[in-house]
Amino acid sequence: MPSVLLLRHAQASFGAADYDVLSDLGRAQVAVLESALRRRGIRIDQVISGSLVRQRETAAALAAAFDRELRIDPRWNEYDSDDILARHAGEGARLHAGPAASVQLSSAAFQDVLDGALADWIDAGAEAAATEAWPQFAARVDEALADVCAGLGRGETALVCTSGGVLAAACAGILGAASTFVALHRVLVNAGLTTIAVGRSGTSLLSFNDHAHLQHGDGSLVTFR
């Protein structure tokens, strides 16, 4: 049965001037993930990534390790968090440090603000103030996943490197419950894997947010932002 491994990119640089680059810890997460995939004997036939730097850096290392060409598809890009925060939250929290980030928050406090903004964004539907409304975002994610699934041969596996919001939207779409999006999004671990089976009747969620490969030693490889 064909399958899709949805990979949340490794840790980026929260609070830095440029969030969209992997941290040193993020690069270590990628190396650990590569080793885990090899130990488990998982064959990777395709590697696909969004066009964001943190996604491409994560995926490029794995594509090289498994001798696969990296295909870039911007439909796997994350929602514009700064735009949603600016239009659907009452605080000046941003992923990137700089003039637009008038409020400096811890990662946990930032997540609370983001959750509220995302819930408001979804509730607003097509009338959302954000440039990309929730229905548009969900539709492009569903389309991107459908195209990957359609391009898989018998028994093939595609590894898709994306971001937490996209991954949560894909899972919410499979479950037929947009209301689960914020809760799914909140718990996703950097470099965690979600497995989707592709069958005759459609897609099924086999596993969600698997990060056992990161749970060793002092636990420092398990990060949420």
C-alpha positions as CSV (number, residue, x, y, z in Angstrom):
1,M,0.0,0.0,0.0
2,P,1.4,3.4,-0.9
3,S,2.0,5.8,2.0
4,V,2.9,9.4,2.7
5,L,5.2,10.5,5.5
6,L,4.3,14.0,6.5
7,L,7.3,15.5,8.3
8,R,7.2,18.7,10.3
9,H,10.4,20.6,9.6
10,A,13.2,20.5,12.2
11,Q,13.5,23.4,14.7
12,A,13.8,26.8,13.2
13,S,14.9,30.0,14.9
14,F,12.0,31.3,17.0
15,G,12.6,34.9,18.2
16,A,15.5,35.5,15.9
17,A,15.6,38.2,13.2
18,D,15.0,35.4,10.6
19,Y,12.8,32.6,11.9
20,D,13.0,30.7,8.6
21,V,16.4,28.9,9.1
22,L,17.2,25.8,11.0
23,S,18.8,26.1,14.4
24,D,21.8,23.9,15.4
25,L,19.4,21.8,17.3
26,G,17.2,21.5,14.2
27,R,20.1,20.1,12.2
28,A,20.8,17.6,15.0
29,Q,17.1,16.5,14.8
30,V,17.4,15.9,11.0
31,A,20.5,13.7,11.6
32,V,18.7,11.6,14.3
33,L,15.6,11.3,12.0
34,E,17.7,10.0,9.1
35,S,19.3,7.3,11.3
36,A,15.9,6.3,12.6
37,L,14.5,5.9,9.1
38,R,17.4,3.7,8.2
39,R,17.1,1.6,11.3
40,R,13.4,1.0,10.5
41,G,14.2,0.0,7.0
42,I,11.8,2.6,5.5
43,R,12.3,3.1,1.8
44,I,11.9,6.6,0.6
45,D,10.9,6.9,-3.1
46,Q,10.0,10.6,-3.3
47,V,11.0,13.6,-1.3
48,I,8.9,16.7,-1.6
49,S,9.1,20.0,0.3
50,G,7.5,23.4,0.5
51,S,9.6,26.3,-0.6
52,L,10.3,27.8,2.8
53,V,13.9,27.7,3.9
54,R,13.3,25.7,7.1
55,Q,11.4,23.1,5.0
56,R,13.9,22.9,2.2
57,E,16.9,22.6,4.6
58,T,15.2,19.8,6.4
59,A,14.2,18.0,3.3
60,A,17.4,18.5,1.3
61,A,19.5,16.7,3.9
62,L,17.1,13.7,3.8
63,A,16.9,13.7,0.0
64,A,20.7,13.6,-0.2
65,A,20.9,10.9,2.4
66,F,18.5,8.7,0.4
67,D,19.8,9.6,-3.0
68,R,16.5,11.2,-4.1
69,E,15.8,14.4,-6.0
70,L,14.1,17.0,-3.9
71,R,10.9,18.4,-5.5
72,I,9.7,21.8,-4.3
73,D,5.9,22.5,-4.2
74,P,4.9,25.9,-2.6
75,R,1.5,24.4,-1.8
76,W,3.2,22.8,1.2
77,N,4.2,26.2,2.6
78,E,2.9,27.3,6.0
79,Y,0.1,29.8,6.4
80,D,1.4,33.4,6.9
81,S,1.6,33.5,10.7
82,D,2.5,37.2,10.9
83,D,-0.4,38.1,8.7
84,I,-2.9,36.1,10.7
85,L,-1.5,37.4,14.0
86,A,-1.7,41.0,12.7
87,R,-5.3,40.6,11.6
88,H,-6.8,38.1,14.0
89,A,-4.9,38.7,17.3
90,G,-5.0,41.6,19.7
91,E,-1.3,41.5,20.5
92,G,1.9,42.4,18.5
93,A,3.4,38.9,18.7
94,R,5.4,37.7,15.7
95,L,7.6,34.7,14.8
96,H,10.4,37.1,13.7
97,A,12.1,39.6,16.0
98,G,12.0,43.1,14.7
99,P,9.8,46.3,14.6
100,A,6.6,44.4,13.8
101,A,7.0,42.3,17.0
102,S,6.0,44.8,19.6
103,V,5.4,42.1,22.2
104,Q,8.1,39.6,23.2
105,L,6.6,36.4,24.4
106,S,7.9,33.0,25.6
107,S,7.2,30.1,23.3
108,A,4.3,28.9,25.4
109,A,2.8,32.3,25.7
110,F,3.2,32.9,22.0
111,Q,1.4,29.6,21.3
112,D,-1.6,30.7,23.4
113,V,-1.8,33.9,21.3
114,L,-1.4,32.0,18.1
115,D,-4.1,29.5,19.0
116,G,-6.6,32.3,19.6
117,A,-5.7,34.0,16.3
118,L,-6.0,30.7,14.4
119,A,-9.4,29.9,15.9
120,D,-10.6,33.4,14.9
121,W,-9.2,32.9,11.4
122,I,-11.0,29.6,11.0
123,D,-14.3,30.9,12.4
124,A,-14.2,33.9,10.0
125,G,-14.2,31.5,7.0
126,A,-14.1,33.2,3.6
127,E,-14.6,36.5,5.3
128,A,-11.3,36.3,7.2
129,A,-9.2,39.5,7.3
130,A,-6.0,37.6,6.5
131,T,-4.8,37.5,3.0
132,E,-5.3,33.8,2.7
133,A,-8.6,32.7,4.3
134,W,-8.9,29.3,6.0
135,P,-11.0,27.7,3.2
136,Q,-8.3,28.7,0.7
137,F,-5.5,27.3,2.9
138,A,-7.3,24.0,3.6
139,A,-8.1,23.6,-0.1
140,R,-4.5,24.0,-1.3
141,V,-3.3,21.6,1.4
142,D,-5.9,19.0,0.4
143,E,-5.0,19.5,-3.3
144,A,-1.3,19.1,-2.6
145,L,-1.8,15.9,-0.6
146,A,-4.1,14.5,-3.3
147,D,-1.5,15.1,-6.0
148,V,1.2,13.4,-4.0
149,C,-1.1,10.4,-3.4
150,A,-2.0,10.2,-7.0
151,G,1.7,10.1,-8.0
152,L,2.6,7.1,-5.9
153,G,3.1,3.7,-7.4
154,R,2.3,0.4,-5.6
155,G,4.1,0.2,-2.3
156,E,5.9,3.5,-2.7
157,T,6.5,6.0,0.0
158,A,6.7,9.8,-0.3
159,L,8.3,11.9,2.3
160,V,6.8,15.4,2.4
161,C,8.5,18.1,4.5
162,T,6.1,20.8,5.6
163,S,5.1,22.9,8.6
164,G,2.8,22.3,11.6
165,G,-0.2,24.2,10.3
166,V,-0.2,22.4,6.9
167,L,0.3,19.0,8.6
168,A,-2.6,19.7,11.0
169,A,-4.8,20.9,8.2
170,A,-4.1,17.7,6.2
171,C,-5.0,15.5,9.2
172,A,-8.1,17.6,10.0
173,G,-9.1,17.1,6.4
174,I,-8.7,13.3,6.5
175,L,-10.7,13.2,9.7
176,G,-13.3,15.5,8.3
177,A,-13.2,17.7,11.3
178,A,-11.8,21.2,10.8
179,S,-12.5,21.8,14.5
180,T,-9.5,19.6,15.4
181,F,-7.0,21.8,13.6
182,V,-5.9,24.0,16.5
183,A,-5.6,21.1,18.9
184,L,-3.6,19.0,16.4
185,H,-1.4,22.0,15.5
186,R,-0.5,22.7,19.1
187,V,1.1,19.4,19.9
188,L,3.2,18.8,16.7
189,V,6.9,18.2,17.4
190,N,9.7,19.4,15.2
191,A,11.0,16.5,13.0
192,G,8.0,14.4,14.0
193,L,6.4,12.0,11.5
194,T,2.8,11.5,10.6
195,T,1.9,8.5,8.4
196,I,-0.9,8.4,5.9
197,A,-2.0,5.3,4.0
198,V,-3.2,5.6,0.5
199,G,-5.9,3.0,-0.4
200,R,-8.6,2.5,-3.0
201,S,-11.1,4.2,-0.8
202,G,-8.9,7.2,-0.1
203,T,-6.5,8.3,2.6
204,S,-6.3,7.1,6.2
205,L,-4.4,8.5,9.1
206,L,-2.2,5.6,10.4
207,S,0.0,7.5,12.9
208,F,0.2,11.0,14.1
209,N,3.2,13.0,15.4
210,D,5.6,10.1,15.9
211,H,8.7,11.4,17.6
212,A,10.0,8.4,19.4
213,H,13.3,8.8,17.5
214,L,13.8,12.1,19.4
215,Q,13.0,10.7,22.9
216,H,16.3,9.7,24.3
217,G,19.0,11.2,26.6
218,D,17.9,14.4,28.3
219,G,14.9,15.0,26.0
220,S,16.4,18.2,24.5
221,L,15.7,17.0,20.9
222,V,11.9,17.2,21.5
223,T,10.9,20.8,20.6
224,F,7.6,22.4,19.6
225,R,8.9,25.6,18.1
